[in-house]
Each structure stands twice: as structure tokens, then as C-alpha cells.
Amino acid sequence: MKLVKRMDFEAVFNCLPTPTMVMDANFNIVAMNQAYLDVTGRDREGLLGLNVFTAFPAGGESRRQLQESFERVRNQGVADALPVLNYPISGENGLEQRSWSCTHVPLFGADGKVAFLVQNTQDITELPQKAQARQGVPPASENFAGSPHRRLQMVQVLNQTLLATAHQLDRLFMQASNFMCVLRGPDHVYEMANVAFRELVGGRDILGKTAREAVPEGASQGYIDILDRVFATGEAFANRKMRVVLQNDKGKLQEYFLDLMCQAIISGTGEITGLFVEGSDVTENVRSEQRQSLLIRELHHRVRNTLATVQGVMNTTAKSSVTIEEFQAAFAGRIGSLAKTHAVMTEEFDQSVSFEHLLNQELGCYAEDLGDRIRLRGPAVDLPSQIAVPLGMAVHELTTNAAKYGALASENGRIAVDWSLADGAAGAALRWEWSETDGPIVKPPRREGFGSMLLKRVLSQQIGAEVNVAFEPEGFRLRMLVPLRSER
């Protein structure tokens, strides 16, 4: 095999007849060929390392047009052209007004970002004068409607109009809030992709790659099959809230929901040449709908449970009441306690209530009247709703019985509630103790009322609590261990 020597690209660059200059991403000059030095009348050492706008200062419209062109190339990674740019530079006679035709091309680094910009520039200042001289028309004359100069001007105006339109469409495409991309050929090669689409796929370098190469996780989810079908049949595809898992900018898979549309790009001859994909990320909307649906199901569940609780309270209160008046008073108090517990939970985002709040809710009114006869001591413990509701009713029953028969029925009676966190059989648990002292002599009840049934049966069956009740002569005492299971 014949070996070919490695080409000296720097020598080729310097021999190019077209004036060419290279800048870094901050528009600092890093290289230029001899043709560029000749047309600008500058020397290499005087330009290297300078910012292009320091080397060639200008203001107004000229500076704006050139800077915007540079920024389009750097920020969007696309080539850009200025068919006619009026830009002054220093000459033998001071600052000279010159006309240029410029093309700017990006050079990408290993990270896929624009590292350098190449400027190819032609001095077209003398074209109108040369065109007039060939026609024998004085430069100052305006009578050259059919002259090459007039045609050149018309072409330049048309080019500028087309270029401005192209730039406007490109900006609209790149800055659109919806994601968009253009795929070419049966392998679906990414030809264009706007900012929203690149963000959707985690900022990956996808231009020039096939859809299968650029977004491989989409193949296993059937999205390549959709592209193949649209390209083969020409029938557009549209779907709402499609689930897709994509790699984000941290390299991790993330779930999205998309409104997606894909349609064929058809040439003038009727041939399908590519695909246009457009859509919007509706993940947050879907998440909101899911949360709303969950809350509605939770509401239905809570209502059913609450109605069942009310019915149970009513039936048990009726069985333990001797008179209708006694039933009304007891039932109203218990429903009021239940309502207060639910009201507190609905104010919290996670539908929980602190244990200390349940105690203050029932004992607070007595604490104001009885001074330091009520003592509450323990750490902050939040209770999920399934535990807070029955436990709140238990505290209500304990308080009511203490006011009727126990410590709160005596002038010297005291109540102490102490609690702590403990390790139970099912994990974290609330261990608490209710102690009454210095009240009337305590006797066990002759019949099981609502409070006894709630403590001994409901709490153990409904929330798995371990309950120990003691009717000691010096005062009523209750010890309880409540598993703190999560609500789901």
C-alpha cells in the first residue's frame, strides 16, 4: 500500500487565496492567513491574541451586525453569512469605510461545543466602481438602472432580505417553547434540533447522528418504530401524554410525559425525505392530574372511614347511655372531638397532627382553669391520620371520664401525661402514660362503656396498640404502646 505523507494543514491555511481568520469562543484572534493580513493591512504579531473588536473597533450598526453573526455561530453551532457588511478599518489615510462579504463557520471541540469560529471575508468595496468603469459610467452618476452595479445592488438587497428572513425563522425555531427537530433519511439522522429538544434529551450532541445512536433508550420503548412507520407510510402520528423514559443531563433515566406529533417531510417530487417531530413536555400537568386523582381517591376513602366511625360511635354511645339526654351529650362531645382532629389534619400538607396537640385539644380548657394541675411532657411526635383519629377519641374519653369521675372532678386532683419514642415489634412506636392522682377513690366500672370498649378493643384492632389499664385506689392509670406506621 502506498503511504501518503501527513498534510501540513497550516501551510495549506497560509496559502489560501481567500482571507481567513480564526477566533476562539470569546472572539479573540488565534490565527490568520497571509491573504487576511494583506487585505486588512495589518501584521501577524499585532493581531494575535487581540479581541476582534479591539483589533478592528467600530460602533453602531456595523458592530451590531458583526457581533450578532458571531454570537449566532457560537451559541447555535451553525454557519452564518453577511453578504454585505459596511465596516470601517484603519488604512493609509486613516479610518476607511469598507464593504465586506463575510462567512462565519463554527469549529467544534471534543465536548461538542463551539471552540473556534472561522471568518472568511472578501473586500467588495471596489465592485461598484469597477462595474461602472467597465460600462464607462462616471462613479457619481445615478443613471445605471441596467448596469452591473445596479444588478449587484439588487442581488445584495435580495440576499440580505432572504438572510434576514432565514435568521428570523431560525431564531423562532431554536427559541420555540415546544421541542422540535428535523430528521433526514430512512435512518432518521438529526439535521436540526431546537433548544427545547436538546434539553429534553439531556443536552446530548445529537446532530449528524441517527435517532437510534443519539437516543438509544427510545428504541426499546417503540419510538424508532413510530418514526419508521411515518417515514414508510407518510401518515402523521399524534398522541397525548405519552410516557417516555429519557436520559437527563446527569446521565440518569427520568420519566417524562409528552404531547407528540410526527409528520413526513415530502419533496417537490412527492418523495418522503425526512420527518418533522414537534411536541411539548406535559410532565408537570400529568403529575398534577395524578396527584389530584390520588387526593380524590383519598377523600373518598376518608369519607367512608369517617362515616363508619360516626356510625360506630353512635351505636356504641346509644348502648352505653341510660337516657336520651345522656346520649345526646356524649354523642355531641365525641363527634366534636372527631371533627377537631380532622380539622387539624386538613390544615397540614401531609395530613398529620402532633400528639401534644391532641392532648392540648382536650385538656387545654382545663389547664387554663386548674393552673399547674395538668402536666404534659414528651418529645415532638407527628401522628398519621389513621392513628390520630382513634387516638384523639381515646384522649377525649379519658378527659371526659376524668372530669366526671376522676382527677378533674376533685379540687386537688392532678393529671400527668408522659410520652417517648420507643422500638416496637413493627418499628418505631409511641409509648405514653396517663396518670391521675389526688382525685376521688377509683373503682372499676360496673359495666363496659364506650371509653372502655374504645381502649380495649378499637385501639388494639384498628391501630395495633398495646393497652394496659389500671383502676388503682390512688388514681386511674393507662399505659399504651402505639406503632407509628406510615399511612400507606
C-alpha positions, 0 to 999 in steps of 0.5 A, a space after each residue: 500500500 502506498 503511504 501518503 505523507 501527513 498534510 501540513 494543514 497550516 501551510 495549506 491555511 497560509 496559502 489560501 487565496 481567500 482571507 481567513 481568520 480564526 477566533 476562539 469562543 470569546 472572539 479573540 484572534 488565534 490565527 490568520 492567513 497571509 491573504 487576511 493580513 494583506 487585505 486588512 493591512 495589518 501584521 501577524 504579531 499585532 493581531 494575535 491574541 487581540 479581541 476582534 473588536 479591539 483589533 478592528 473597533 467600530 460602533 453602531 450598526 456595523 458592530 451590531 451586525 458583526 457581533 450578532 453573526 458571531 454570537 449566532 455561530 457560537 451559541 447555535 453551532 451553525 454557519 452564518 453569512 453577511 453578504 454585505 457588511 459596511 465596516 470601517 478599518 484603519 488604512 493609509 489615510 486613516 479610518 476607511 469605510 469598507 464593504 465586506 462579504 463575510 462567512 462565519 463557520 463554527 469549529 467544534 471541540 471534543 465536548 461538542 461545543 463551539 471552540 473556534 469560529 472561522 471568518 472568511 471575508 472578501 473586500 467588495 468595496 471596489 465592485 461598484 466602481 469597477 462595474 461602472 468603469 467597465 460600462 464607462 459610467 462616471 462613479 457619481 452618476 445615478 443613471 445605471 438602472 441596467 448596469 452591473 452595479 445596479 444588478 449587484 445592488 439588487 442581488 445584495 438587497 435580495 440576499 440580505 432580505 432572504 438572510 434576514 428572513 432565514 435568521 428570523 425563522 431560525 431564531 423562532 425555531 431554536 427559541 420555540 417553547 415546544 421541542 422540535 427537530 428535523 430528521 433526514 433519511 430512512 435512518 432518521 439522522 438529526 439535521 436540526 434540533 431546537 433548544 427545547 429538544 436538546 434539553 429534553 434529551 439531556 443536552 446530548 450532541 445529537 446532530 449528524 447522528 441517527 435517532 437510534 445512536 443519539 437516543 438509544 433508550 427510545 428504541 426499546 420503548 417503540 419510538 424508532 418504530 413510530 418514526 419508521 412507520 411515518 417515514 414508510 407510510 407518510 401518515 402523521 402520528 399524534 398522541 397525548 401524554 405519552 410516557 417516555 423514559 429519557 436520559 437527563 443531563 446527569 446521565 440518569 433515566 427520568 420519566 417524562 410525559 409528552 404531547 407528540 406529533 410526527 409528520 413526513 417531510 415530502 419533496 417537490 417530487 412527492 418523495 418522503 425525505 425526512 420527518 418533522 417531530 414537534 411536541 411539548 413536555 406535559 410532565 408537570 400537568 400529568 403529575 398534577 392530574 395524578 396527584 389530584 386523582 390520588 387526593 380524590 381517591 383519598 377523600 373518598 376513602 376518608 369519607 367512608 372511614 369517617 362515616 363508619 366511625 360516626 356510625 360506630 360511635 353512635 351505636 356504641 354511645 346509644 348502648 352505653 347511655 341510660 337516657 336520651 339526654 345522656 346520649 345526646 351529650 356524649 354523642 355531641 362531645 365525641 363527634 366534636 372531638 372527631 371533627 377537631 382532629 380532622 380539622 387539624 389534619 386538613 390544615 397540614 400538607 401531609 395530613 398529620 397532627 402532633 400528639 401534644 396537640 391532641 392532648 392540648 385539644 382536650 385538656 387545654 380548657 382545663 389547664 387554663 382553669 386548674 393552673 399547674 394541675 395538668 402536666 404534659 411532657 414528651 418529645 415532638 411526635 407527628 401522628 398519621 391520620 389513621 392513628 390520630 383519629 382513634 387516638 384523639 377519641 381515646 384522649 377525649 374519653 379519658 378527659 371526659 371520664 376524668 372530669 366526671 369521675 376522676 382527677 378533674 372532678 376533685 379540687 386537688 386532683 392532678 393529671 400527668 401525661 408522659 410520652 417517648 419514642 420507643 422500638 416496637 415489634 413493627 418499628 418505631 412506636 409511641 409509648 405514653 402514660 396517663 396518670 391521675 392522682 389526688 382525685 376521688 377513690 377509683 373503682 372499676 366500672 360496673 359495666 363496659 362503656 364506650 371509653 372502655 370498649 374504645 381502649 380495649 378493643 378499637 385501639 388494639 384492632 384498628 391501630 395495633 396498640 398495646 393497652 394496659 389499664 389500671 383502676 388503682 385506689 390512688 388514681 386511674 392509670 393507662 399505659 399504651 404502646 402505639 406503632 407509628 406506621 406510615 399511612 400507606 
